[in-house]
Amino acid sequence: MHHLLTRGEELGVSGIHGVEWDAVELPSQFMENYCWEWNVVEGMSAHVDSGATLPRALFDKMLAAKNFQSGMMAVRQIEFSLFDMLIHSNFDPKNGLTVMDVLNEVRKEVAVLLPASVSSTKSCQLAAHALPLNHSKHSVVANRVLMHYSAIAV
């Protein structure tokens, strides 16, 4: 978004150059969430052939798919945060624990599903293939919707 909206011709101050890293994602996050509001989508969407507004029922299904397992993503962020705090506050490799030991303890405490064991090649292969399939399923659904509806500026 920064690169699309910039008018600066000097590389050092255009796009994300000169923007604090904490703020780099702000425009895209804002637009990403803003476009999931029904009153916004209703006013800016139209069917590619008929011009009809995106049906509310379809929007609700898309929103439900987007929010599916969002609680799991929050738990994952809690896992990252707790691990980070423990590593930076009281981790001492001289005590006999490894970084992976700390991570595994955190996962035992907060994770709903534990990751596949890296000692099992079959488990790793299954885990590696399971995630892209789930992601691509949602991409296929989104692409089908986008083939029939296009956003227009009003």
C-alpha positions in Angstrom: 0.0 0.0 0.0 2.8 2.4 0.8 4.4 1.9 -2.6 1.0 2.3 -4.4 0.1 5.5 -2.6 3.5 7.2 -2.5 4.2 10.3 -4.6 7.8 10.7 -3.5 10.3 10.4 -6.3 13.3 10.0 -4.0 13.9 6.4 -3.2 15.0 7.1 0.4 11.6 8.6 1.3 9.2 6.7 -0.9 7.1 3.6 -0.3 8.2 2.0 2.9 11.6 3.7 3.0 11.6 6.1 6.0 8.5 4.4 7.6 8.9 2.9 11.0 8.7 -0.9 10.8 5.9 -0.9 13.3 3.8 1.1 10.8 4.7 -0.6 7.6 1.7 -3.0 7.7 -0.8 -0.4 8.9 -2.4 0.6 5.6 -2.8 -2.9 4.4 -4.2 -4.1 7.7 -6.6 -1.2 7.7 -7.8 -1.9 4.2 -8.0 -5.6 4.8 -10.3 -5.2 7.8 -12.2 -2.3 6.3 -13.2 -4.3 3.3 -14.8 -7.0 5.5 -17.6 -4.6 6.6 -20.9 -5.2 5.0 -21.8 -1.6 4.5 -18.5 -1.1 2.6 -18.8 -4.2 0.5 -22.4 -3.5 -0.3 -21.6 -0.1 -1.6 -18.6 -1.0 -3.7 -19.4 -4.5 -5.2 -21.1 -5.4 -8.4 -21.6 -8.6 -10.4 -19.4 -8.5 -13.5 -22.3 -9.2 -15.8 -25.5 -8.0 -14.1 -24.2 -5.3 -11.8 -26.1 -6.7 -8.9 -24.6 -6.2 -5.4 -22.9 -9.1 -3.7 -25.7 -11.0 -1.9 -25.6 -10.6 1.9 -25.9 -14.4 2.4 -22.8 -14.9 0.2 -20.9 -12.2 2.1 -21.9 -13.8 5.4 -20.5 -17.2 4.2 -17.3 -15.5 3.0 -16.9 -13.8 6.4 -17.5 -17.1 8.2 -14.8 -18.8 6.1 -12.4 -15.9 6.8 -13.0 -16.1 10.5 -12.9 -19.9 10.7 -10.4 -21.0 13.3 -9.4 -17.4 14.1 -9.3 -18.4 17.8 -6.6 -21.0 16.8 -4.5 -18.2 15.3 -4.8 -16.2 18.5 -3.7 -19.2 20.6 -0.7 -19.6 18.2 0.2 -15.9 18.8 0.0 -16.5 22.6 2.3 -19.5 22.1 4.9 -17.3 20.3 4.6 -14.5 22.9 5.0 -16.8 25.9 7.9 -18.6 24.3 9.6 -15.2 23.5 9.1 -13.9 27.0 10.5 -17.1 28.6 13.5 -17.2 26.3 14.4 -13.6 26.9 13.6 -13.5 30.7 14.9 -16.6 32.4 16.4 -19.0 29.9 19.9 -20.2 30.7 21.3 -22.9 28.5 23.6 -23.8 31.4 20.6 -25.3 33.3 20.5 -28.2 30.8 17.4 -27.0 28.9 17.5 -26.3 25.2 15.5 -23.7 23.3 13.3 -26.6 21.9 12.7 -27.8 25.5 11.3 -24.4 26.4 9.2 -24.3 23.2 7.8 -27.8 23.9 6.9 -26.9 27.4 5.0 -23.8 26.2 3.2 -25.9 23.6 2.2 -28.4 26.2 0.7 -25.5 28.2 -1.2 -23.6 25.5 -1.4 -25.5 22.2 -4.7 -27.1 21.3 -2.9 -29.3 18.7 0.7 -30.2 19.1 2.8 -30.2 15.9 3.8 -33.4 14.3 7.0 -35.0 15.7 10.0 -34.2 13.6 11.3 -37.7 14.4 8.7 -39.2 12.2 9.2 -38.5 8.5 5.7 -39.7 7.7 4.2 -37.2 10.2 6.2 -34.4 8.7 5.1 -35.2 5.2 1.4 -35.4 6.3 1.7 -32.0 8.2 3.4 -30.4 5.2 0.7 -31.4 2.8 -2.3 -30.8 5.1 -1.8 -27.0 5.5 -1.4 -26.0 1.9 -4.5 -28.1 1.0 -6.6 -26.3 3.6 -5.3 -22.9 2.4 -5.8 -23.7 -1.3 -9.3 -24.8 -0.6 -10.1 -21.3 0.7 -8.3 -19.7 -2.2 -10.3 -21.8 -4.7 -13.6 -20.6 -3.0 -12.4 -17.0 -3.0 -11.3 -17.1 -6.6 -14.7 -18.6 -7.7 -16.5 -15.7 -5.9 -14.2 -13.2 -7.4 -14.8 -14.6 -10.9 -18.5 -13.6 -10.5 -18.2 -10.4 -8.6 -15.8 -7.5 -9.1 -15.2 -4.5 -6.9 -15.9 -1.2 -8.5 -15.1 2.3 -7.3 -18.2 4.3 -6.4 
